[in-house]
Amino acid sequence: MKMRGMDFDWNLVRAFMATVEAGSLSAAARQLGLAQPTLGRQVAALEAALGVTLFERPGRALVLTEAGRLLVEHARSMGEAADGLTLAAAGQSQAMDGVVRVTAIELYAAHVLPPFLALMEERAPKLRVELIAADAVQDLVRREADIAIRHGRPDQDGLVARRCADTRARLYAAPSYFERFGRPRNGAELAHGRLIGFIGDDGEMLAELNRRGAKMGPENCRPFTNSGSVGWEWVRRGMGMALMLEKVAEATPGVELVWPEMEPVPIPVWLVTHREIHTSARIRLVFDLLAEHLGA
């Protein structure tokens, strides 16, 4: 009696056990939802793979051979192990505990997501949400995070994305800034102001402002930083103006619109995850509550 390692189909073992328990091919076929000839072929294939006869067939009856009786307990143990594997996988995917990692830019993490975290504590107190505050894009395919809030549509295969309500960016400053530089009444007067510069921006912020009538150039940008959080703190301290997401500005006391008449800059918001959302209840819960919080 030989088996080439694991070179066999679990369905053949299942067919064997169903036949043993049902007592006949016809009853076992009904139990498994198969045609009787199909089940018979599966049992015959298992006999061929093992090199033994599992059933004697005197007349229409099926009688286990000695080899068949020896294999029943092993096959039953395999069935129990398969059931346990299925249950364990279901438990892992459906349990409302464990960890879900969410990534967002630092400003979103600090100013927009705290109410969402409070909601998660209320809805799923045993589930731990880890918030990765990073301006660099985390790789969801490599599982550096489970869910990401992004401001551009993802182009990687294997990701699931949902468009949320767009946010907008507008020009903000602190009252102390207006005391130093005055409050501009139009785009031309912005030319005398100071704009917080962001390293790596490549002129995108200035281009958006100029398209909306703000007469500003590189000479208006100082000081510079590579951090959105640092730049926003400088705005709050009156060191300069900056384009900022409305949701962040609304959650920050002590900042005001610089030029209310200026057309806002639309900013798309995407909620992105990997395909495990289809099988993991905890990831689905966090994803859906985030979408609700951000406005799906």
Long-range contacts (C-beta under 8 A, 24 or more apart in sequence): 1-50, 1-51, 1-52, 1-67, 2-50, 2-51, 3-49, 3-50, 4-49, 7-49, 8-46, 8-49, 9-42, 9-45, 10-78, 10-82, 11-42, 12-42, 12-43, 12-45, 12-46, 12-49, 13-46, 13-75, 13-78, 13-79, 14-79, 15-39, 15-42, 15-43, 15-46, 16-42, 16-43, 16-46, 16-54, 16-71, 16-75, 17-72, 17-75, 17-76, 17-79, 19-43, 19-55, 19-62, 20-64, 20-68, 20-72, 20-75, 23-62, 24-60, 24-61, 24-62, 25-62, 93-279, 93-280, 93-281, 94-280, 94-281, 95-281, 95-282, 96-124, 96-126, 96-127, 96-281, 96-282, 96-285, 97-124, 97-126, 97-127, 97-128, 97-282, 98-127, 98-128, 98-282, 99-127, 99-128, 99-129, 99-130, 100-127, 100-128, 100-129, 100-130, 100-146, 100-147, 100-282, 100-283, 100-286, 101-129, 101-130, 101-132, 101-144, 101-145, 101-146, 101-147, 102-129, 102-130, 102-131, 102-132, 102-145, 102-146, 102-147, 102-148, 102-149, 102-286, 102-290, 103-131, 103-132, 103-133, 103-134, 103-138, 103-144, 103-145, 103-147, 103-148, 103-149, 104-131, 104-132, 104-133, 104-148, 104-149, 105-133, 105-134, 105-135, 105-149, 105-151, 105-228, 106-133, 106-134, 106-135, 106-227, 106-228, 106-229, 107-228, 107-229, 107-232, 107-244, 107-245, 107-248, 108-149, 108-245, 108-247, 108-248, 109-133, 110-229, 111-247, 111-248, 111-251, 111-252, 112-245, 112-247, 112-248, 112-251, 113-293, 115-293, 116-289, 116-290, 116-293, 119-289, 119-293, 120-286, 120-289, 123-285, 123-289, 124-282, 124-285, 127-282, 127-285, 127-286, 129-286, 135-227, 135-228, 140-272, 140-273, 140-274, 141-274, 143-274, 146-273, 146-274, 146-276, 146-283, 146-286, 147-271, 147-272, 147-273, 147-283, 147-286, 147-287, 147-290, 148-271, 148-272, 148-273, 149-269, 149-270, 149-271, 149-272, 149-290, 149-294, 150-269, 150-270, 150-272, 151-267, 151-268, 151-269, 151-270, 152-268, 152-270, 153-268, 153-270, 154-270, 154-272, 158-274, 158-275, 159-272, 159-273, 159-274, 159-275, 160-272, 160-273, 160-274, 160-275, 160-277, 160-278, 161-270, 161-271, 161-272, 161-273, 162-270, 162-271, 162-272, 162-287, 162-291, 162-296, 163-268, 163-269, 163-270, 163-296, 164-269, 164-270, 164-271, 164-291, 164-294, 164-295, 164-296, 165-269, 165-294, 165-295, 165-296, 166-266, 166-267, 166-268, 166-269, 167-245, 167-246, 167-247, 167-267, 167-269, 168-245, 168-246, 168-264, 168-265, 168-266, 168-267, 169-208, 169-243, 169-244, 169-245, 169-246, 169-264, 169-265, 169-267, 170-243, 170-244, 170-246, 170-249, 170-257, 170-262, 170-264, 170-265, 171-209, 171-214, 171-241, 171-242, 171-243, 171-244, 171-257, 171-258, 171-259, 171-262, 172-235, 172-241, 172-242, 172-243, 172-244, 172-249, 172-255, 172-256, 172-257, 172-258, 173-235, 173-238, 173-240, 173-241, 173-242, 173-255, 173-256, 173-258, 174-235, 174-236, 174-237, 174-238, 174-254, 174-255, 174-256, 175-238, 175-254, 175-256, 176-237, 176-238, 177-235, 177-238, 177-239, 177-240, 177-241, 178-256, 179-238, 180-238, 183-258, 184-258, 184-259, 185-259, 186-213, 186-259, 186-261, 187-212, 187-213, 187-214, 187-215, 187-259, 187-262, 188-215, 190-214, 190-215, 190-216, 190-220, 190-258, 190-259, 191-215, 191-216, 191-217, 191-220, 193-220, 193-240, 193-241, 193-258, 194-220, 194-221, 194-222, 194-239, 194-240, 194-241, 195-220, 195-221, 195-222, 195-240, 195-241, 195-242, 196-221, 196-223, 196-224, 196-225, 196-231, 196-234, 196-235, 196-239, 196-240, 196-241, 196-242, 197-221, 197-222, 197-223, 197-224, 197-225, 198-224, 198-225, 198-226, 198-228, 198-231, 199-224, 199-225, 199-226, 200-226, 205-242, 205-243, 208-243, 208-265, 209-243, 209-262, 212-262, 212-263, 212-265, 213-262, 214-259, 214-262, 269-294, 271-296
